[in-house]
Amino acid sequence: MERPTTVARRAVPRYFLYGEHARRADAGFVHVETLSSRSARYNWEIAPHSHEGLQQVLWAGEGGGIARLDRAAIAFAAPAVIVVPPGTVHGFTWQPGSEGHVLTLATGYA
């Protein structure tokens, strides 16, 4: 017999792009933004989340931080490239002033 859990797991939010309501991406969807444009707006903390049908490549040219990919937490310093496969729960704590780019592609991108 299983014991009931006493700690409720918090649902991981699913976004289109971080902070934006989830929606389905067109097959040819491509988006590029600077790392700081979204991260600075959220005080350099991107909470764990996932995307449906999107994959990401993050390039850090300056700074660094901690990448959380599923259950792993990995400290990194620039220069660094981080690949986030579709559906992976991920989040970042960036060093303030970090710079680079985030490329987001639909999984059906051709």
N, C-alpha and C positions, 0 to 999 in steps of 0.2 A: 504494500500500500504506500502510495506516495504521500509525503508530508506537504501540506499547503505551504507555499512560500510566503514569508512575512514581508519581503521587500518587493515592491512592485517595480518592474523594469520600466524605465522611461522610454517612450517611443522615440526612435531616431527620426528627425524630420527629413522629408524628401523634398528637395527643391529643384527648380529648373536650373537657375544659377543661384548661388548662395543668397538667401534672403528673399527670393522671388518665388511666387506660388508655383507648385509643380504643374507642368504641362508636358505634352508629348512633343518631342523635337522632330522637325522635318528631317527626312533622310539626308539632305545636304547641309544641315545646320553646322556652321562654324562660327566661333566667337573667340576673339582675342582681346585681352585687357591687360593693363599693367597690374602687377601684383599689389601695388600700394593703393590702387583706385578703390578696391573693395575692402582690403584688409585694414587700411587706416580708418575707414568709416566704422569698422567694428572693433576699434581699439586693438588691432593686431591679433585678434582672437577669432578664429573661424571654428565654431563649435562643430562637433561630430554631426554629420549629415550624409545623405546619399543623393544620387541622381539616377533617374530611370532613363535608360537609353543614351546616356552620355558618358564619354571618357574624357579624361583631362591629362594634360602634360603641363607641369609647372616648372619653370626655369627661374632659379634664384641666382641673379648675377651679383647681388650685394646682400649682406646680412646673413640670415639663417633662422633657425628656430627648431621647433619640434613638430614632426609630422606624425599624426596618428592615423594608421591604416588598419582597419578592422581592430584587432586587439593589440597591435604592436605600436609602441611609441619610439620614434627614432630621431635622435638629435642630428642636425646637419648644419653645415656652414657652406656659404657660397664659395665657389660656383657649385651648383647642384641642379640635377634634373630629377623630378619626381613624377612617376607615371601612376595615374589612378584609374584602374580598370572600371568598366561600368558596374554599378551596383555596390561598389566597395564603400563601406562606411569610413569616412575620412574627416579630419579636422586638422587645424594648424594653429600653433602659437608662434607668431613671427616676432623676431627682434624688431622693435620700432625702427623705421627707416629702411627696412629691407626693400629691395627692388628686383624686378624681373618681369616675367610675363606668364599669363595663364592662358593656355590654348584649350578650348572645349570643343569637342567634335561629337556629332551624332554617331552612334555605333553603325548606322547604315550609310555613313559618308562614303561617297564614291568619287 
